[in-house]
Amino acid sequence: MQRSGLERTEHGHRKVFRSTRFAQGDVIREVLASLLTAVVLLAPPASGRAAGGSVRIELEADPLCRFAVVVFDRAALDESRLKALMRLWDEQVESWTVVFRDPPASPCFESLDDVKAAIPRMEGVLARFDAEMAWLSPPASLEPVVRWTKLQLEFELWQARAELDWCVTKNAAVLRRKFRDVDPAKSCSAQIERVSSKWFGKCKAGCFEWGNCVNEAFDARFGGEFPREAWEAFLRASRITLQKVECDEP
């Protein structure tokens, strides 16, 4: 899915005309000079050794463009580190949030057996995220993006567990569990009372009504939008440019 490229620079050669009569010392000096010239001509300049690189990534969230080309400075950022940091960008198919949600883990859309199987997978993704962030030690400018991503993963795992438990037990207590500062018992009390009444009391009623309510409460408390300003500040500071390609006309 990802490709890399490297700029290369070609160098011309110059001819050196000298007298055909040489003393022995002149011959030695001429040979050494020729060897030194060859080394200089074959060695790439400093700018070539620190040439820019590019990585092609597939997009997920953009309705018009299929890919983006990420151009970066190899002198400032290693390619493997770049690829790892780019997984924090929520628009690409290999981002943490996209991988976490595929396949969905809600009884609103999947069978209970599928949700039961998905939850351990989600736990594994969250554990890998924590391990990779510890290894990467992202720059301070990315802290809002790291925090946002971790909150998304933790919240969606909490929500999937609650919806599964609700659908299995029909016990409204599981819908009152807190997530950090989000307290469904207060913010979603009307929805909990309605879906747990004898007239509702069904799995999908709880998923949709309660699920939508806690989503709104979470967004109100923590903000639902990707922290784009922090992401773009990181790109500028790291001399990274993004260019979307293979785009359709709107």
Long-range contacts (C-beta under 8 A, 24 or more apart in sequence): 1-56, 1-57, 1-58, 1-93, 1-94, 2-55, 2-56, 2-57, 2-83, 3-54, 3-55, 3-56, 4-53, 4-54, 4-55, 4-79, 5-53, 5-54, 6-51, 6-53, 7-48, 7-51, 7-52, 8-44, 8-48, 8-51, 9-44, 9-45, 9-47, 9-48, 11-41, 13-41, 50-74, 50-75, 53-79, 53-82, 55-79, 55-82, 55-83, 55-86, 57-86, 57-92, 57-93, 57-94, 58-92, 58-93, 58-94, 59-91, 59-92, 59-93, 59-244, 60-91, 60-92, 60-93, 60-95, 60-98, 61-90, 61-91, 61-98, 62-91, 62-244, 64-247, 64-248, 64-249, 64-250, 65-244, 65-245, 65-246, 65-247, 65-248, 66-245, 66-246, 66-247, 67-244, 67-245, 67-246, 68-92, 68-242, 68-243, 68-244, 68-245, 69-242, 69-243, 69-245, 70-240, 70-241, 70-242, 71-240, 71-241, 71-242, 71-243, 72-238, 72-239, 72-240, 72-241, 73-238, 73-239, 73-240, 76-238, 76-239, 77-238, 77-239, 77-240, 81-136, 82-240, 84-132, 84-136, 85-136, 85-138, 85-142, 85-234, 87-132, 88-138, 88-142, 88-145, 88-146, 88-149, 88-231, 89-231, 90-149, 90-226, 96-125, 96-129, 96-149, 96-153, 97-149, 97-152, 97-153, 99-125, 100-125, 100-126, 100-152, 100-153, 100-156, 101-156, 105-156, 105-160, 106-159, 106-160, 106-163, 106-207, 106-211, 107-163, 107-164, 107-167, 107-203, 107-204, 107-207, 108-163, 108-204, 108-207, 108-208, 108-211, 112-164, 112-167, 112-168, 112-203, 115-160, 115-163, 115-164, 116-164, 118-160, 119-157, 119-160, 119-161, 119-164, 122-153, 122-156, 122-157, 122-160, 123-157, 125-153, 126-153, 126-154, 126-157, 129-153, 139-234, 139-237, 139-238, 141-230, 141-233, 141-234, 141-237, 142-230, 142-231, 142-234, 143-230, 144-227, 144-230, 145-226, 145-227, 145-230, 145-231, 145-234, 148-222, 148-223, 148-226, 148-227, 151-222, 154-179, 155-179, 155-182, 155-218, 155-222, 159-211, 159-214, 159-215, 163-206, 163-207, 163-210, 163-211, 166-203, 166-206, 166-207, 166-210, 167-203, 167-206, 167-207, 170-196, 170-201, 172-196, 175-206, 175-210, 179-214, 179-218, 180-221, 180-222, 181-221, 182-214, 182-217, 182-218, 182-221, 183-217, 184-210, 184-213, 184-214, 184-217, 187-213, 187-214, 187-217, 188-213, 188-214, 188-217
